[in-house]
């Protein structure tokens, strides 16, 4: 499918001064230099560069630019807007190393490095970066402003934002948005999204319940608001897509592959106009249906999985959970309320803690890691959350809390 935006040419000319204009847009917080990432000399018809935004601050992060010799439009791929959505920023890092046939590929893999370092959705100030891009007005934080200035200077034909969710999209985002591509209510966007999910579902999805779906962006006056892709679609006219994988029931490698395959299909006309893209993640054949996974939480008696080499006189670690707000485990919460659970009060009397694992959904797996985790209560009822800590001797201990929503 040849889209109208294909006639655009990238504003970046890596042999000229256009990147400098992107630096001006983000003020003194941007620098520009040659990229020495792996693959930088893999094709004489591709040039690679990189530069920083928010330079000199705790939010400094790198933008990667791949420019093909053949003329074509600009594509912008962003990951790490939420720090606990790992597959998105890892996939974006891999996409940054793609070899393209035409146009310009710009990637910002780790948009919010503070949130990524924390392993949480929000940064140290509790700010959700993907709510800081209101339509019709300026971005609400310095980081959001730097990202938006970059996007405006790029004027991308296509923008793809990579995310993850703990629930599967079933037509109502309250229950989750995983395994979905969201897009503007335009024919070309819908056609591109439909084509991408058809390809990925046919070639990569081995359990029908995990098939990808498509959905429209919420309206300008409907929640959620302040999303980067909404602003890009409505103010710049870019084809904009928000891709969500399901983080809780699929290994990381599989989720990264889904992201990469979807992006390839969404941008194939822009970056791979003459031949099939090949970036090293072809599906294995044949794909067979897998049995459903058990829908039971981890059994308490199996949670304390201390290693065989732990000395008999070793004192097991102590797992403890605190919540923010502190009364979250003692009161009824509102649907869609997000609670931060903190395991830093846990301790290892005979060593030090080396891992913090969380089970936040009744799926029988510990599917999140980190000292803190954000839990969004998306439905009424009781929601059991387990924490397992392990020390450097291999001894483990588990505790749990229950969050109740009206």
Buried (B, 14 or more C-beta within 10 A) or exposed (E): EEBEBBEBBBBBEBEEEBBEEBBEBBBEBBBBEEBEBEBBEEBEEBBBBBBBBBBEBEBBBBBBBBBBEBEBBBBBBBBBBBBBBBBBBBBBBBBBBBBBBBBBBBBBBBBBBBBBBBBBBBBEEEBBBBBBBBBEEEBBBBBBBBBBBBBBBBBBBBBBBBBBBBBBBBEEBEBBBBBBBBBBEBEBBBBBBBBBBBBBBEEBBEBEEBBBBBBEBBEEEEEBBBBBBBBBBBBBBBBBBBBBBBBBBBEBEBBBBBBBBBBBBBBBBBBBBEEEBEBEBEBEEEEEEEEEEEEEBBEEEEBBEBEEEBEEEBEBBBBBBBBBEEEBBEEEBEEBBBBBBBBEEBBBEBBEBEBBBBBBBBBBBBBBBBBBBBBBBBEEEEBBBBBBBBBEBBBBBBBBBEBBBE
